[in-house]
Amino acid sequence: MIFKGLKIALKSLLKQKLTTLLNILGLTLAFFGFLLIMIYLQHELSYDKFNRNYDRIYLLTAKMDQGKPQATLPALLKKEIGNSVPEVDDVVVFHQIPRLEYIHRVDKPNDDYNATPVYASKEVFTAFTFPLVQGNPQTVLSKPFTAVISQSLARKIFGDQNPVGKQILYQRGKSPFTITGVMKDIPSNSSIKTDCFLSFATESEDPNNAANQRSEYNFILAFLLKPGANPDQTAQKIEANSGSMKEDFEGFKKAFHADRVLYLKPFKQVHFTSDGSMAYLNPVNPLFLKIFASVALLILLMAFVNYINLISVQAGKRIHQLGIQRALGATRFQVQLQIIFEAIALALIAFLLATVVVELLGTDMNGILPYQDLPMMNQLDLLLLPTGLAILFGFFAGLYPAYLLSSAEPTKILHGEVHFSGNGKILRATLTTLQLVISTALIIGAFTIHRQLNYWKNFDTGLSPNNVIYLQTDGSITQHSRAFAEELLKDQQITNYTYSAFVPGQVQMSWGRDVNEQRIKIWAWPVDERFLDFFHIQIDQGRAFSQNMEADRNDLIVNEKAVQNFGWKDPLDVTFPALGGDGHVIGVAKNVTYSSLREQLQPMVFWLTDNPVWQRYILLKVRPGNLTQTTQYIKNTWAKFSSAPPPSIGFLDQKYASLYSRENKLANFIQFGTLMSLLIALIGIIGLVTYLTQKRAKEIALRKTNGASTMQILALLNQSFIRWIGIAVVIAVPVAWYFMHQWLQNFAYRTNLPWWIFISAGLIVLSVCLLVINYFSYKAANTNPVDSLRNE
């Protein structure tokens, strides 16, 4: 019966070519957008669920500075806790190496292989579900200088050879790591993203390493709790049994007037944390996911509205055909069923077309949504749900037309006594206005997001990225850092240089220090003596670093925020430990933005050091133009000092832009949603204009016969549409203002919402709609009135 009903429905649809075509176009666009968004959301919502201990893993966080959570802590805490907390099964320590992008084979040290190594303690393979292909999960990372690499990295480096027992380097000139295991590639929906685990024992068994310093807040501690353990009570026990760290936590509680410092955050919440504490794990803002889901539903709603509108305007024609069927013996239920089957058939056809388009274009949509090899056709579960939704969509979309077209008695239909007016007009006006509200609101959203991105782009961070390039160093370069830099300055295109541990925008070192009987947490930036002059950073109190390194080595310059937060009345008398002995504060620098503008500025210290370990990057100021020649000179100079291939050269302005990649994705997505909504709305308007011009063909002909001009006819046909657009703008403006205002509250540094954004959105919708309306109206207005009257 179902297939017979679908067959009859298809025959009926073929008789209504224009309406069917418009409906298929609108539904295909809607399902295309919906499927793209659904695939992305399914991927995001599945994060970390592949871990068998998904519900038992927690990250240890600390609330210190004004209650702001921080998830990097001293690794020493694991050793201090020991076995004193019975609720804890395992503790895994992670340490991400900030600048590490390559590893090398010991037997081919000049070959670079892209990789993202992370230090991890031996428990990583028992607490997390990272299956090993080779190696014992209990012991594979138990010894110093051992490593586990992924299958894809093993193939990249060693081809078909067995990698176990072979050695790799993560930095030339350092001790090699022996590969003791191979793991399956970590899924793309994992918060822990790496293709190479280095044994944390390498760091923890070195007494001089930061892993054994209570002041180094640079490590991630993941706790696997026993089944049924209370995470809140466990966190309090961890704090109470923290050994030498307990003194630090007591200092933080006193400094920040807090009852406790340590908390356990469920690992399943990590990917959806937007407070900045999990930035190194690349979380997604849950607000973004809500926006994506809302846009997907709005697109479907617009297609739903379109279908009802287009079927309703054809009611006058369809009613006679259905009246004849009723007169020949068809029951009302059979007629209703046919109309519903037509809607379901259209929805399934559109869904099939949309699925094919997604499969063909999905991987090319990375500029809109961050797809990571998610083929639609290979995931049955991703197809079954939307197929069911397509059938439900067709069913509900067909209910109202089924009721409308089957409500009249056959005898009245055949005698021409049935007319659709009044409520039908109100319904069409309401549905069309709803579509225009959605389109207008999305345009306002697109304008607001672009305005916020431009605000960030033009914000004066105090560290101008213009004409600044940077490259990573290696051991050979840092051993001759001064000579390498002076050689670079021989090129007239290069005007200045400085060495730094971090590139602006990615400072990743925090210190916990005792200063004037106060426990503080402060971000630290190791730099050379040229750094402040290189970026023209102004000094508010004291002085800048001397160009004579010997005079100021290990000294400090703090920012204004540190002085303000810690209440230092005379900051130039402050002394606290750096990493090479006590450092003296010799100056206070004007605040500069060293991280994302999403978060509030934090206390920070410039630490002067010439230790090669912290000369991770060299930044160069170059003259505009001739960049190809300049980069080639840099590569040639590199070859004079290092046998390793030169690293890729980065541009600081692009590095800054990458900090807001999520917002750029959102902007592209909202543009995509806006385009989809406008196209769907325009398809509906085309149907309405076509219907209205056909319905009023006799009226138009009579008016032209009586002397009405083409412009007067156009004005007549535009009246109702202009009224609908005006009502839509009035409704959309406060709704869009509310939601975009709420979105902007997520950022510490944000733009405003000027009036012209709302006016511009309304004018765009008005202009685009009138262009389409007048195109079809113009054709109707110029039709020969004699032909129209003859057809009547």
Salt bridges, closest charged atoms under 4 A:
GLU44 OE1 - HIS271 NE2 2.43
ASP55 OD1 - LYS268 NZ 3.47
GLU87 OE2 - LYS237 NZ 2.47
ASP89 OD2 - ARG56 NH2 2.75
ASP89 OD1 - LYS226 NZ 2.65
ASP107 OD2 - ARG105 NH2 2.83
ASP112 OD1 - HIS104 ND1 2.93
ASP112 OD1 - ARG172 NH2 2.52
GLU123 OE1 - LYS78 NZ 2.91
GLU203 OE2 - HIS95 ND1 2.91
GLU216 OE2 - ARG513 NH2 3.66
ASP232 OD1 - ARG260 NH1 2.77
GLU239 OE2 - LYS253 NZ 3.41
GLU247 OE1 - ARG214 NH1 3.99
ASP248 OD1 - ARG214 NH2 2.17
ASP248 OD2 - ARG519 NH2 2.53
GLU250 OE2 - LYS253 NZ 3.04
GLU342 OE1 - ARG318 NH1 3.09
GLU487 OE1 - LYS490 NZ 3.02
GLU487 OE2 - LYS640 NZ 3.33
ASP514 OD2 - ARG519 NH1 3.13
GLU529 OE2 - ARG482 NH2 3.00
ASP540 OD1 - LYS590 NZ 3.52
GLU550 OE2 - ARG553 NH2 2.84
ASP552 OD2 - ARG543 NH1 2.81
GLU560 OE2 - LYS590 NZ 3.66
ASP610 OD2 - ARG553 NH2 2.78
GLU663 OE1 - ARG598 NH2 2.83
GLU699 OE1 - ARG696 NE 2.96
GLU699 OE2 - ARG703 NE 3.11
ASP787 OD1 - ARG790 NH1 3.08
